[in-house]
Amino acid sequence: MQKKWIIIVASAVLAVVLALTAVTIVLKIFEDGASQEFLSSSSVNSQEETVSEPQITEPVVSEPEDNGIQLVVTNPAKRTVNTTEATFTFTGTSDPAEPLTLNGNAVERGENGIFSVTVNLNVGKNSFVFSHKGNNSYYTINYRYVVMNYYYPSAKQTYSSGSTFGVTVRARKGSSVYASFNGQTIYLTEQQYQDESAVDSEYFTDFGGSFTLPNNNWDDINLGKIVFGATYQGKSESFSSGDIICKKPDFVVEYDPNATPLGGRYINVGAGKITEIIAYEAETFDAYSTNDWSRPTNNYLPKGTVDYSSPSYVYYKGEKEYAVLRCGYQVYTNKKNIPGNAIIPIVKEYVGTLPDHNEVGFVSLENGTQHTKLTLDVLWKAPFYFDILPQSYTNPNKQDYSISSITANYIDITFCYATIFEGDVIIPEDNPLFSSAKVIRNQSDHTLRLYLKKQGAFYGWDANYNEQGQLVFEFLNPAKVVAAENVYKADLTGVEILIDVGHGGVDGGAPGFSKDHNEAIQNLFLAQQVKAELESIGATVYLTRSDNSTSTNDAKIRMLKELKPDYCLAIHHNSNVSSSANGFESCYSHAFSKKAAELIYMHTQNTGIYKKQKLYWHYYYMARSYYCPVVLTENGFMSNQFDYGNIVNADVSLRKAKAITMGIAEYFLSIQ
């Protein structure tokens, strides 16, 4: 037995010795192989070179070279996300040379490694893992199925006595939505266009309505809460707001029926409280409307305009307060200057008395190089209505003011409360816009009708009070251009064009797939290309920004008003929660901008760059300016990987710029 153990131990020792010898040989072989290149180029012969060993050649294995490109997920920004949407879109960039999977499935990417993938969600917790270059990135998307995902007001609110305030619910499309308050129940109507700040959604939309507070309280009263309810496919939800406080009036006015003229659009707001416009202009809305719809049929009133106003207000989502004017309009009392949200006062209010009527006198109508100028004497700075007629729109009740063509034959300016109009309006025969004029006596005011020389041949306008207190209108004349033998077939010498470069600075716009190429950066890149093309055929071009600085909405409109160019182009790029949304969009707000938008749309469509193209009406902030034709373009979706690949491609971007320039050049040729 002892002998047997001795044999076993000896055998084990021998095995260990043999194993160590084998390891030494293998290490030596690897050492020689690793040193082969160095030894062959060295002039020094080492001792190891003379040792006789088997000549073993190791196969050369090429390891993929790590180029440093890693997975970057741009959406979502956080690892855990809560959502009420049934789908979610991941976007980001990766190394195109290496596989990328999401939950084990290959992710389709562009040549530069960008990706956009939309996933369907189950109710509750959804786990996702990206695998790329040996690394895993984990995300959790919590999906909560709801009927209603937003309602306003939600917190306690205080409104003036007699005020009208809007209520808004964001619920699933097709829901039945109601609001109950102070003994009254109303059913909210579905809005075709959501507020510009609303989240773009495939499943939800805004529903709106309004309540009016009592106006006979002399103390602040608590009217209780608003109960919101929504039902969709048999599932119902309800929520309650904070308390609604009706405060006592700040102004006491006399409701003298003689203070309100008969006929027209006038409403009885009493007499005694005056609202004066102190901003350079004030956008008007229909009185007592709570949907905040900007319409091309509502004009702007210049600085200095005064009118009696209601002691109560109209409120929209708590952020916007309107003063209601006797002329039948309402105007913001203040507005946010986006980005940054600095508050800009629009009006001031005080107690006073206005004349019981207005008087208007014709002074002159003069031809100018760029504008036709109409000057009028007025007794006081009363409001006016400005209408471009006749013009029909697709569906104004749904805030759809799209048109098939501009059909206007005349311009009507109605001077509120002007019971007297003096002087004969004389139009020079060589005026480029108007052929004749007519003064119309109404029940309580006068209208000046200016007939166009050609149907639809109207291009923009502005109004201000000069240092003498006269009311001055400036109408944009058609710019004079000539045909030329260049790629755009036009010489735009003398034409002034403003390019609004969307976003910038603290407002990067849509993020896209890379922080180095967000919307603000790509807007500027395309704008500079368009500028260069326009300048090559003689145009004078201005940019709202020439670097990545912040340019506010108010600064842009002020620049447009001061320049009063012949044309304005706004450059943006689009984005959507769905990665499949793609294409080019050309937008107009005023009817006289339709042709300009249509020609850019047509020439862009001919490039074949985009899978989809769209020409449409919208109330975008810059587009609703009325000084000249304004076209707002959305040059592809930052959220779509096909579009984004073209957006960051300098050559494709130049093709876009050339198409836009072709549309602008053809527009000016068409209005000669």
C-alpha positions as CSV (number, residue, x, y, z in Angstrom):
1,M,0.0,0.0,0.0
2,Q,2.9,2.3,0.9
3,K,4.6,1.5,-2.4
4,K,1.5,2.4,-4.3
5,W,1.3,5.8,-2.7
6,I,5.0,6.5,-3.5
7,I,4.3,5.7,-7.1
8,I,1.3,8.0,-7.2
9,V,3.2,10.9,-5.7
10,A,6.1,10.4,-8.0
11,S,3.8,10.4,-11.0
12,A,2.2,13.6,-9.8
13,V,5.5,15.4,-9.4
14,L,6.6,14.3,-12.9
15,A,3.4,15.6,-14.3
16,V,3.9,19.0,-12.7
17,V,7.5,19.2,-14.0
18,L,6.4,18.3,-17.5
19,A,3.6,20.9,-17.3
20,L,5.9,23.7,-16.2
21,T,8.3,22.8,-19.0
22,A,5.5,23.0,-21.6
23,V,4.4,26.4,-20.3
24,T,8.0,27.7,-20.5
25,I,8.2,26.5,-24.1
26,V,4.9,28.1,-25.1
27,L,5.8,31.4,-23.4
28,K,9.2,31.3,-25.3
29,I,7.4,30.7,-28.6
30,F,5.1,33.7,-28.0
31,E,8.0,35.9,-26.9
32,D,9.9,35.0,-30.1
33,G,6.8,35.7,-32.2
34,A,6.2,39.0,-30.6
35,S,9.8,40.1,-31.0
36,Q,10.2,38.8,-34.6
37,E,9.6,42.2,-36.3
38,F,12.0,44.0,-33.9
39,L,14.8,41.3,-34.2
40,S,14.7,41.3,-38.0
41,S,15.3,45.1,-38.2
42,S,18.0,45.2,-35.5
43,S,21.7,45.3,-36.1
44,V,22.3,43.6,-32.8
45,N,22.2,39.8,-32.6
46,S,20.9,38.5,-29.3
47,Q,21.9,35.1,-27.7
48,E,18.4,33.7,-28.3
49,E,18.8,33.8,-32.1
50,T,21.3,31.0,-32.1
51,V,19.1,28.6,-30.0
52,S,17.9,25.7,-32.1
53,E,14.1,25.6,-31.6
54,P,11.2,24.5,-33.8
55,Q,10.1,27.2,-36.3
56,I,6.5,27.8,-35.4
57,T,4.6,30.6,-37.2
58,E,1.6,32.0,-35.3
59,P,-1.4,33.1,-37.5
60,V,-1.8,36.9,-37.6
61,V,-5.3,37.9,-36.2
62,S,-6.5,41.4,-37.2
63,E,-8.3,43.0,-34.3
64,P,-10.9,45.6,-35.3
65,E,-9.5,49.0,-34.6
66,D,-11.6,51.0,-32.1
67,N,-12.3,54.3,-33.6
68,G,-13.5,55.8,-30.4
69,I,-17.2,56.0,-31.6
70,Q,-19.5,54.9,-28.8
71,L,-23.2,54.6,-28.4
72,V,-24.9,57.9,-27.6
73,V,-28.6,57.8,-27.0
74,T,-30.0,61.3,-27.5
75,N,-33.6,60.4,-26.6
76,P,-34.4,59.7,-23.8
77,A,-32.1,61.9,-21.9
78,K,-32.7,59.9,-18.7
79,R,-32.6,56.1,-18.1
80,T,-36.1,56.0,-16.7
81,V,-39.1,57.7,-18.4
82,N,-42.8,57.9,-17.6
83,T,-45.2,58.4,-20.5
84,T,-48.9,58.2,-21.3
85,E,-48.2,57.5,-25.0
86,A,-48.5,54.0,-26.4
87,T,-45.2,54.2,-28.3
88,F,-41.8,55.5,-27.6
89,T,-39.0,56.6,-30.0
90,F,-35.3,56.0,-29.2
91,T,-32.8,58.1,-31.1
92,G,-29.0,58.3,-31.1
93,T,-25.7,57.7,-32.8
94,S,-23.4,54.7,-32.8
95,D,-20.4,53.2,-34.6
96,P,-21.7,52.1,-38.0
97,A,-18.9,49.5,-38.3
98,E,-20.2,47.6,-35.2
99,P,-23.6,45.9,-34.6
100,L,-26.2,47.6,-32.6
101,T,-29.2,45.7,-31.0
102,L,-32.2,46.7,-29.0
103,N,-33.4,43.8,-26.8
104,G,-31.5,41.5,-29.1
105,N,-32.9,42.8,-32.3
106,A,-30.7,44.5,-34.9
107,V,-31.3,48.3,-35.1
108,E,-31.5,49.7,-38.6
109,R,-29.1,52.7,-39.0
110,G,-27.9,55.2,-41.5
111,E,-24.4,55.1,-43.0
112,N,-23.2,57.5,-40.3
113,G,-24.5,55.3,-37.5
114,I,-27.6,57.4,-36.6
115,F,-30.7,55.5,-35.6
116,S,-34.3,56.2,-34.7
117,V,-36.5,53.3,-33.6
118,T,-40.1,53.4,-32.4
119,V,-41.2,50.7,-30.0
120,N,-44.7,49.7,-28.9
121,L,-45.3,49.8,-25.1
122,N,-47.2,47.5,-22.8
123,V,-49.0,49.1,-19.9
124,G,-46.7,49.2,-16.9
125,K,-42.9,48.8,-16.9
126,N,-41.1,48.2,-20.2
127,S,-37.4,47.3,-20.1
128,F,-35.0,47.9,-23.0
129,V,-31.3,47.2,-23.4
130,F,-29.0,48.5,-26.2
131,S,-25.9,46.3,-26.9
132,H,-23.0,47.9,-28.8
133,K,-19.3,47.1,-28.9
134,G,-19.5,44.9,-25.8
135,N,-21.4,47.4,-23.7
136,N,-25.0,47.4,-22.6
137,S,-27.2,50.5,-21.9
138,Y,-30.4,49.9,-19.9
139,Y,-33.6,51.9,-20.1
140,T,-37.0,51.7,-18.4
141,I,-40.1,53.2,-20.0
142,N,-43.2,53.2,-17.7
143,Y,-46.4,53.5,-19.7
144,R,-49.6,54.6,-17.9
145,Y,-52.8,54.3,-19.9
146,V,-54.9,57.3,-19.3
147,V,-57.9,59.0,-20.9
148,M,-56.9,62.5,-19.9
149,N,-53.3,63.6,-19.5
150,Y,-53.6,67.3,-18.9
151,Y,-56.3,69.8,-17.7
152,Y,-56.3,73.5,-17.0
153,P,-56.8,75.1,-14.7
154,S,-55.4,72.6,-12.2
155,A,-54.2,74.8,-9.4
156,K,-56.1,77.6,-7.5
157,Q,-56.8,80.6,-9.8
158,T,-58.0,84.2,-9.2
159,Y,-59.9,86.0,-11.9
160,S,-61.5,89.5,-12.1
161,S,-65.2,89.9,-11.6
162,G,-67.1,89.3,-14.8
163,S,-64.1,87.8,-16.6
164,T,-64.2,84.9,-19.1
165,F,-61.7,82.2,-18.7
166,G,-60.9,79.2,-20.9
167,V,-60.7,75.6,-19.7
168,T,-58.6,73.0,-21.6
169,V,-58.4,69.3,-21.4
170,R,-55.9,67.1,-23.3
171,A,-57.6,63.8,-23.8
172,R,-57.6,60.9,-26.2
173,K,-58.9,61.8,-29.7
174,G,-62.5,61.0,-29.9
175,S,-63.2,61.4,-26.2
176,S,-66.4,62.9,-24.7
177,V,-65.1,65.7,-22.4
178,Y,-67.0,67.9,-20.0
179,A,-66.3,70.5,-17.3
180,S,-68.6,71.4,-14.4
181,F,-68.3,74.6,-12.4
182,N,-70.5,76.9,-10.3
183,G,-73.7,74.9,-11.1
184,Q,-73.0,74.8,-14.9
185,T,-71.8,71.9,-17.0
186,I,-70.4,72.4,-20.5
187,Y,-69.1,69.9,-23.1
188,L,-65.7,70.8,-24.5
189,T,-65.0,70.8,-28.2
190,E,-62.1,69.1,-29.9
191,Q,-59.5,71.5,-31.4
192,Q,-58.1,70.9,-34.8
193,Y,-54.9,72.8,-34.0
194,Q,-53.3,72.4,-30.6
195,D,-51.5,75.3,-28.9
196,E,-48.0,75.7,-30.3
197,S,-46.5,74.6,-27.0
198,A,-48.6,71.5,-26.8
199,V,-46.9,68.1,-27.1
200,D,-47.3,66.7,-30.6
201,S,-49.2,63.4,-30.1
202,E,-50.7,60.7,-32.2
203,Y,-53.2,59.8,-29.5
204,F,-54.2,63.0,-27.6
205,T,-55.6,66.3,-28.6
206,D,-56.9,69.5,-26.9
207,F,-60.5,70.1,-26.0
208,G,-61.7,73.6,-25.0
209,G,-64.5,75.7,-23.6
210,S,-65.1,78.7,-21.3
211,F,-66.9,80.0,-18.3
212,T,-67.9,83.5,-17.4
213,L,-67.7,84.7,-13.8
214,P,-70.4,86.8,-12.0
215,N,-70.0,90.5,-12.3
216,N,-72.0,91.8,-9.4
217,N,-69.8,90.9,-6.4
218,W,-68.3,93.7,-4.3
219,D,-66.1,91.3,-2.3
220,D,-63.8,88.4,-3.3
221,I,-65.8,85.1,-3.4
222,N,-64.7,81.5,-3.6
223,L,-66.7,79.7,-6.3
224,G,-65.3,76.3,-5.7
225,K,-63.5,73.8,-8.0
226,I,-64.0,72.8,-11.6
227,V,-64.6,69.1,-12.2
228,F,-63.2,67.8,-15.4
229,G,-64.3,64.5,-16.9
230,A,-63.5,62.5,-20.0
231,T,-64.7,59.1,-21.4
232,Y,-63.1,57.1,-24.1
233,Q,-64.1,53.6,-25.2
234,G,-65.9,52.9,-22.0
235,K,-63.2,54.1,-19.7
236,S,-63.7,57.3,-17.7
237,E,-61.5,59.6,-15.6
238,S,-62.2,62.8,-13.7
239,F,-60.1,65.4,-11.9
240,S,-60.7,68.6,-10.0
241,S,-59.0,72.0,-10.2
242,G,-58.1,74.2,-7.3
243,D,-60.5,76.8,-6.0
244,I,-61.6,79.5,-8.4
245,I,-61.6,82.9,-6.7
246,C,-63.8,85.7,-8.2
247,K,-62.2,89.0,-7.0
248,K,-64.0,92.3,-6.8
249,P,-63.7,94.7,-9.8
250,D,-60.6,96.8,-10.1
251,F,-62.5,99.4,-12.2
252,V,-66.0,100.6,-11.9
253,V,-67.5,101.8,-15.2
254,E,-70.8,103.1,-16.3
255,Y,-72.7,101.0,-18.9
256,D,-74.0,103.9,-20.8
257,P,-75.7,102.6,-24.0
258,N,-74.8,105.8,-25.8
259,A,-71.1,105.0,-25.4
260,T,-71.5,102.0,-27.7
261,P,-72.2,102.8,-31.4
262,L,-74.8,100.9,-33.3
263,G,-74.0,98.3,-35.9
264,G,-70.5,97.1,-36.9
265,R,-68.6,94.9,-34.5
266,Y,-69.0,97.1,-31.4
267,I,-69.8,95.7,-27.9
268,N,-70.9,97.4,-24.7
269,V,-67.9,97.5,-22.3
270,G,-69.1,100.6,-20.5
271,A,-67.3,104.0,-20.4
272,G,-64.6,105.2,-18.1
273,K,-61.8,102.6,-18.3
274,I,-59.4,103.2,-21.2
275,T,-56.9,100.7,-22.6
276,E,-53.9,102.2,-24.5
277,I,-51.5,100.2,-26.7
278,I,-47.9,100.9,-25.5
279,A,-46.1,98.2,-27.5
280,Y,-45.1,98.9,-31.1
281,E,-48.2,96.9,-32.1
282,A,-50.9,94.6,-30.6
283,E,-52.3,91.5,-32.3
284,T,-56.1,91.5,-32.2
285,F,-58.5,88.6,-31.5
286,D,-62.3,88.3,-31.6
287,A,-63.8,89.7,-28.3
288,Y,-64.5,87.1,-25.7
289,S,-62.8,84.2,-27.5
290,T,-60.9,81.8,-25.3
291,N,-59.1,79.6,-27.8
292,D,-56.3,82.0,-28.5
293,W,-56.6,81.5,-32.3
294,S,-54.5,83.8,-34.4
295,R,-56.4,84.6,-37.6
296,P,-55.4,86.4,-40.8
297,T,-58.7,88.2,-40.7
298,N,-57.8,90.0,-37.4
299,N,-55.4,92.9,-37.9
300,Y,-52.8,94.5,-35.7
301,L,-53.3,97.9,-34.0
302,P,-50.3,100.4,-33.8
303,K,-48.8,102.0,-30.7
304,G,-50.9,104.8,-29.3
305,T,-54.3,103.3,-30.2
306,V,-56.8,103.9,-27.4
307,D,-60.3,102.6,-26.7
308,Y,-62.8,102.0,-23.9
309,S,-62.4,98.5,-22.4
310,S,-64.2,96.1,-20.2
311,P,-63.4,96.1,-16.4
312,S,-63.2,92.3,-16.7
313,Y,-60.7,90.2,-18.8
314,V,-60.5,87.1,-20.8
315,Y,-58.0,84.5,-19.7
316,Y,-56.3,81.6,-21.6
317,K,-54.5,78.9,-19.7
318,G,-53.6,81.4,-17.0
319,E,-50.7,82.6,-19.0
320,K,-52.5,85.0,-21.4
321,E,-54.8,87.8,-20.3
322,Y,-56.8,89.9,-22.8
323,A,-58.2,93.3,-22.5
324,V,-61.6,93.5,-24.2
325,L,-62.0,96.6,-26.4
326,R,-65.3,98.4,-27.3
327,C,-64.5,98.0,-31.0
328,G,-65.1,94.2,-30.7
329,Y,-61.4,93.2,-30.4
330,Q,-59.4,91.9,-27.5
331,V,-55.6,92.3,-27.1
332,Y,-53.0,90.8,-24.8
333,T,-52.3,92.9,-21.8
334,N,-48.7,91.5,-21.9
335,K,-46.8,88.6,-23.6
336,K,-43.8,86.4,-23.0
337,N,-40.8,87.1,-25.1
338,I,-39.6,83.6,-26.1
339,P,-37.1,82.3,-25.4
340,G,-36.4,83.6,-21.9
341,N,-40.0,84.4,-21.2
342,A,-39.3,88.0,-20.2
343,I,-42.7,89.8,-19.9
344,I,-43.4,92.6,-22.4
345,P,-46.3,94.9,-21.5
346,I,-48.7,95.5,-24.4
347,V,-51.1,97.9,-22.9
348,K,-51.6,100.3,-20.0
349,E,-55.0,100.9,-18.4
350,Y,-56.4,104.0,-16.7
351,V,-59.6,105.9,-16.0
352,G,-60.6,108.6,-18.4
353,T,-63.0,109.9,-21.0
354,L,-62.7,109.6,-24.8
355,P,-64.4,111.8,-27.4
356,D,-67.9,110.7,-28.3
357,H,-66.9,110.3,-32.0
358,N,-63.9,110.3,-34.3
359,E,-63.1,112.4,-37.4
360,V,-60.9,111.3,-40.3
361,G,-59.5,113.5,-43.0
362,F,-57.6,112.5,-46.2
363,V,-54.1,114.1,-46.5
364,S,-52.3,112.3,-49.2
365,L,-51.6,109.0,-51.0
366,E,-48.1,109.0,-52.4
367,N,-46.1,106.6,-54.7
368,G,-42.9,105.5,-53.2
369,T,-40.1,103.3,-54.5
370,Q,-40.9,100.4,-52.1
371,H,-44.2,101.5,-50.6
372,T,-47.4,103.4,-51.3
373,K,-48.0,105.8,-48.4
374,L,-51.5,106.8,-47.2
375,T,-51.6,109.7,-44.6
376,L,-54.8,110.6,-42.7
377,D,-55.7,113.2,-40.1
378,V,-57.6,111.9,-37.1
379,L,-59.3,113.5,-34.1
380,W,-58.0,110.8,-31.8
381,K,-56.2,107.5,-32.1
382,A,-59.1,105.2,-32.3
383,P,-59.0,101.5,-33.5
384,F,-59.7,100.5,-37.1
385,Y,-60.6,97.3,-39.0
386,F,-58.4,96.2,-41.9
387,D,-59.9,93.7,-44.3
388,I,-58.6,92.2,-47.6
389,L,-61.7,91.3,-49.5
390,P,-63.3,89.2,-50.8
391,Q,-61.5,86.1,-49.6
392,S,-62.9,82.7,-48.6
393,Y,-61.2,80.2,-46.3
394,T,-61.5,76.4,-46.0
395,N,-62.9,76.1,-42.5
396,P,-62.5,79.1,-40.2
397,N,-64.5,77.4,-37.4
398,K,-61.7,74.8,-37.1
399,Q,-59.0,77.5,-37.4
400,D,-58.2,76.3,-40.9
401,Y,-57.6,79.5,-43.0
402,S,-56.0,77.7,-46.0
403,I,-57.0,79.0,-49.4
404,S,-57.0,77.8,-53.0
405,S,-56.0,81.2,-54.3
406,I,-56.1,84.9,-53.3
407,T,-59.2,86.5,-54.7
408,A,-59.2,89.9,-53.2
409,N,-60.2,92.9,-55.3
410,Y,-60.1,95.7,-52.7
411,I,-58.9,96.7,-49.3
412,D,-61.4,98.0,-46.7
413,I,-60.2,100.2,-43.8
414,T,-63.0,101.0,-41.4
415,F,-62.3,103.8,-39.0
416,C,-64.1,103.0,-35.7
417,Y,-66.4,105.8,-34.4
418,A,-65.5,108.0,-37.3
419,T,-68.8,109.7,-38.0
420,I,-67.0,112.3,-40.2
421,F,-64.7,111.6,-43.2
422,E,-63.4,114.7,-45.0
423,G,-61.6,115.0,-48.3
424,D,-61.5,113.2,-51.7
425,V,-59.1,110.3,-51.9
426,I,-56.9,110.8,-55.0
427,I,-54.9,107.9,-56.4
428,P,-52.1,108.7,-58.8
429,E,-52.6,107.0,-62.2
430,D,-49.2,105.3,-62.0
431,N,-49.7,103.9,-58.6
432,P,-48.6,100.2,-58.8
433,L,-51.3,98.9,-56.4
434,F,-54.5,100.8,-56.5
435,S,-56.8,101.9,-59.3
436,S,-59.4,103.9,-57.5
437,A,-60.9,104.7,-54.0
438,K,-64.3,104.9,-52.5
439,V,-65.5,106.3,-49.1
440,I,-68.5,104.4,-47.6
441,R,-70.7,105.9,-45.0
442,N,-71.8,103.3,-42.4
443,Q,-74.3,103.5,-39.5
444,S,-71.7,104.8,-37.0
445,D,-68.4,105.0,-38.9
446,H,-66.8,105.3,-42.3
447,T,-64.9,102.8,-44.5
448,L,-62.2,103.7,-47.1
449,R,-62.2,101.1,-49.9
450,L,-59.1,100.9,-52.1
451,Y,-59.5,98.9,-55.3
452,L,-56.6,96.8,-56.5
453,K,-55.4,97.1,-60.0
454,K,-55.2,93.4,-60.3
455,Q,-57.1,90.7,-58.5
456,G,-55.0,89.3,-55.6
457,A,-52.1,91.8,-56.3
458,F,-51.5,92.8,-52.7
459,Y,-48.2,92.2,-50.9
460,G,-48.3,93.5,-47.3
461,W,-49.0,96.6,-45.1
462,D,-48.2,98.4,-41.9
463,A,-49.7,101.3,-39.9
464,N,-48.3,103.7,-37.4
465,Y,-49.0,107.2,-35.9
466,N,-46.4,109.8,-36.9
467,E,-45.0,112.6,-34.8
468,Q,-47.9,114.8,-35.9
469,G,-50.4,112.2,-34.6
470,Q,-51.5,111.4,-38.2
471,L,-52.4,107.8,-39.0
472,V,-50.0,106.5,-41.7
473,F,-50.5,103.3,-43.8
474,E,-47.7,101.8,-45.8
475,F,-48.6,99.3,-48.6
476,L,-45.8,97.2,-50.0
477,N,-45.3,97.7,-53.8
478,P,-44.3,94.8,-56.0
479,A,-40.5,94.8,-56.3
480,K,-39.2,95.4,-59.8
481,V,-37.0,92.7,-61.2
482,V,-35.9,91.7,-64.6
483,A,-35.1,88.4,-66.3
484,A,-31.5,87.4,-66.6
485,E,-29.3,84.7,-68.1
486,N,-28.4,82.8,-64.9
487,V,-29.4,79.6,-63.4
488,Y,-32.3,81.3,-61.6
489,K,-33.4,83.3,-64.7
490,A,-33.7,86.5,-62.6
491,D,-31.8,89.6,-61.5
492,L,-32.9,90.5,-58.0
493,T,-30.9,93.7,-57.7
494,G,-32.7,96.1,-55.4
495,V,-34.8,93.3,-53.7
496,E,-34.5,93.1,-49.9
497,I,-35.0,89.8,-48.2
498,L,-35.0,88.9,-44.5
499,I,-34.2,85.3,-43.5
500,D,-35.4,84.4,-40.1
501,V,-32.9,81.8,-38.8
502,G,-35.0,79.7,-36.4
503,H,-34.0,79.2,-32.7
504,G,-30.4,79.7,-31.6
505,G,-28.4,80.3,-28.4
506,V,-30.2,79.0,-25.3
507,D,-32.9,77.7,-27.7
508,G,-31.4,74.8,-29.7
509,G,-34.7,73.8,-31.2
510,A,-35.1,70.1,-32.0
511,P,-32.1,68.1,-30.7
512,G,-31.7,65.7,-33.6
513,F,-29.3,62.8,-33.3
514,S,-26.2,64.8,-32.3
515,K,-25.7,67.8,-30.1
516,D,-23.2,69.1,-32.6
517,H,-25.9,69.3,-35.3
518,N,-29.1,70.4,-33.5
519,E,-31.8,72.4,-35.3
520,A,-30.4,75.8,-34.4
521,I,-27.0,74.9,-36.0
522,Q,-28.6,73.4,-39.1
523,N,-31.0,76.3,-39.5
524,L,-28.1,78.7,-39.7
525,F,-26.1,76.5,-42.0
526,L,-29.0,76.3,-44.5
527,A,-29.8,80.0,-44.1
528,Q,-26.2,80.9,-45.0
529,Q,-26.4,78.8,-48.1
530,V,-29.7,80.4,-49.2
531,K,-28.2,83.8,-48.5
532,A,-25.2,83.1,-50.7
533,E,-27.4,81.9,-53.6
534,L,-29.7,85.0,-53.4
535,E,-26.8,87.4,-53.2
536,S,-25.3,85.7,-56.3
537,I,-28.3,87.1,-58.3
538,G,-28.2,90.6,-56.8
539,A,-30.5,90.4,-53.7
540,T,-29.7,92.2,-50.5
541,V,-30.2,89.6,-47.7
542,Y,-30.4,90.1,-43.9
543,L,-30.3,87.3,-41.3
544,T,-32.0,87.5,-37.9
545,R,-28.8,86.0,-36.5
546,S,-25.4,85.2,-38.1
547,D,-24.1,83.0,-35.3
548,N,-25.4,80.7,-32.6
549,S,-26.7,83.6,-30.5
550,T,-30.2,83.9,-29.0
551,S,-32.7,85.8,-31.1
552,T,-36.1,86.4,-29.4
553,N,-39.4,86.4,-31.1
554,D,-39.9,90.1,-30.3
555,A,-36.5,91.0,-31.7
556,K,-37.3,89.2,-34.9
557,I,-40.6,91.0,-35.4
558,R,-39.1,94.3,-34.6
559,M,-36.4,93.7,-37.2
560,L,-39.0,92.7,-39.8
561,K,-41.1,95.8,-39.0
562,E,-38.1,98.2,-39.2
563,L,-36.6,96.7,-42.4
564,K,-40.0,96.2,-44.2
565,P,-38.3,94.0,-46.8
566,D,-39.9,92.7,-50.0
567,Y,-39.9,89.1,-48.7
568,C,-39.3,87.1,-45.6
569,L,-38.2,83.5,-45.4
570,A,-38.2,81.6,-42.1
571,I,-35.9,78.5,-41.9
572,H,-36.7,75.7,-39.5
573,H,-36.4,71.9,-39.2
574,N,-39.2,69.8,-37.9
575,S,-39.4,67.1,-35.2
576,N,-42.0,64.6,-34.1
577,V,-42.5,62.0,-31.4
578,S,-42.8,59.4,-34.2
579,S,-39.6,58.5,-36.0
580,S,-41.6,57.8,-39.2
581,A,-42.7,61.4,-39.7
582,N,-40.6,63.0,-42.5
583,G,-40.5,65.4,-45.3
584,F,-40.6,69.1,-46.3
585,E,-43.2,71.7,-45.4
586,S,-43.9,75.2,-46.8
587,C,-46.3,77.3,-44.7
588,Y,-48.1,80.6,-45.2
589,S,-50.5,82.5,-42.9
590,H,-51.8,85.4,-44.9
591,A,-53.5,84.9,-48.3
592,F,-51.0,87.2,-50.0
593,S,-48.2,84.8,-48.9
594,K,-49.7,81.8,-50.5
595,K,-48.1,82.2,-54.0
596,A,-44.6,82.7,-52.4
597,A,-45.0,79.5,-50.3
598,E,-46.4,77.5,-53.2
599,L,-43.4,78.3,-55.5
600,I,-40.9,77.2,-52.9
601,Y,-42.9,74.0,-52.3
602,M,-43.0,73.3,-56.1
603,H,-39.3,73.7,-56.7
604,T,-38.4,71.8,-53.6
605,Q,-40.7,69.0,-54.7
606,N,-38.8,68.8,-58.0
607,T,-35.5,68.0,-56.3
608,G,-36.6,64.5,-55.1
609,I,-34.7,65.0,-51.8
610,Y,-37.8,64.4,-49.6
611,K,-40.1,61.5,-49.5
612,K,-43.0,63.8,-48.7
613,Q,-43.9,67.5,-49.2
614,K,-46.6,69.6,-47.7
615,L,-48.0,73.1,-48.5
616,Y,-50.3,74.4,-45.8
617,W,-51.7,77.2,-43.7
618,H,-50.6,77.8,-40.1
619,Y,-50.4,80.6,-37.5
620,Y,-46.7,80.3,-36.7
621,Y,-45.4,83.4,-35.0
622,M,-43.2,84.7,-37.8
623,A,-45.5,83.7,-40.6
624,R,-48.5,85.7,-39.3
625,S,-46.5,89.0,-39.7
626,Y,-48.2,91.1,-42.4
627,Y,-45.5,93.6,-43.6
628,C,-44.6,91.4,-46.6
629,P,-45.0,87.9,-47.9
630,V,-43.7,85.5,-45.3
631,V,-42.9,81.8,-46.0
632,L,-42.0,79.4,-43.1
633,T,-40.2,76.3,-44.2
634,E,-39.6,73.1,-42.3
635,N,-36.6,71.5,-44.1
636,G,-36.9,67.9,-43.0
637,F,-37.4,66.1,-39.6
638,M,-34.6,66.1,-37.1
639,S,-36.3,63.0,-35.6
640,N,-36.2,61.0,-38.8
641,Q,-32.9,59.3,-39.6
642,F,-33.4,59.5,-43.4
643,D,-34.1,63.2,-43.3
644,Y,-31.4,63.8,-40.7
645,G,-28.8,62.2,-42.9
646,N,-29.7,64.7,-45.6
647,I,-29.9,67.6,-43.1
648,V,-26.2,67.2,-42.1
649,N,-25.1,66.5,-45.6
650,A,-23.6,69.8,-47.0
651,D,-24.1,68.8,-50.6
652,V,-27.8,67.9,-50.1
653,S,-28.3,71.1,-48.1
654,L,-27.0,73.1,-51.0
655,R,-29.5,71.5,-53.3
656,K,-32.2,72.5,-50.9
657,A,-30.9,76.1,-50.8
658,K,-30.9,76.2,-54.6
659,A,-34.5,75.0,-54.8
660,I,-35.6,77.6,-52.2
661,T,-33.8,80.3,-54.2
662,M,-35.4,79.2,-57.4
663,G,-38.8,79.5,-55.8
664,I,-38.1,83.0,-54.5
665,A,-36.7,84.1,-57.9
666,E,-39.8,82.8,-59.7
667,Y,-42.1,84.6,-57.2
668,F,-40.6,88.0,-58.0
669,L,-40.8,87.3,-61.7
670,S,-44.4,86.3,-61.4
671,I,-45.5,89.6,-59.8
672,Q,-44.1,91.9,-62.5
